[in-house]
Amino acid sequence: MAAEVAGEFQVGETKLLLPKPVQYDSPFLRTINPTEIPDIRDDVINGSFGFKFALPNKATLVTNALVPLNDGGVRARLTYTVGLEYVF
C-alpha cells in the first residue's frame, strides 16, 4: 500500500485583475458581471492511494487512485490507473 498527499499552493499575491461589473443603460438599466472567476486563492490538494497485488505466475497488479481533497482547481473527481507487471 502507498499513500501520499500532494498540494499546489499559490505563492504571493495574484496578479490577475478581474474586470469590474458593467452597467448598461439601454434598453433598460442593468448591471452585468462579465466574469464568474472567484477572487480567491485556488490552492489544489490531492490524495494518492495505491496498492500492489501479487498474482499467480510471477505477475503483479498495480492500482492507483488520485482523489481531490479540496474544491480548488478544475479537475476530475477521481483519476485512476491500473497496471500489470510480469517477471520473465
Summary of the structure (lengths in Angstrom):
residues: 88
radius of gyration: 22.9
end to end distance: 24.0
largest distance: 76.1
contacts: 155
relative contact order: 0.26
helix: 0%
strand: 49%
